[in-house]
């Protein structure tokens, strides 16, 4: 049986500067986002997934969206090259943990 894991990273301090065109983007509350993220992790654990937590990345606003950084299938990972310069540095930690 395949193991079931979830790779997560809570929103960093710069999360309000994330890439978004949503009209209410200016209302982002980091503490609320972190509480919501904790609840998300709790539900994943309740579903039986092993949670792999990456350290918070306060330098990259979009770093909590780890699913954008890699595609994993059959024991292999494809690391994605991020198009936006503000996202390029966040990939390193994802690549390291997937190795």
ABEGO torsion letter per residue (X at the ends): XBBBBBBBBBBBAAAAABBBABAAAAABBAAAAAAAAAAAAAAAAAAGBBBBBBBBBAABAAAABAAAABBBBGGBBBBBBBABAAAAAAAAAAAAAAX
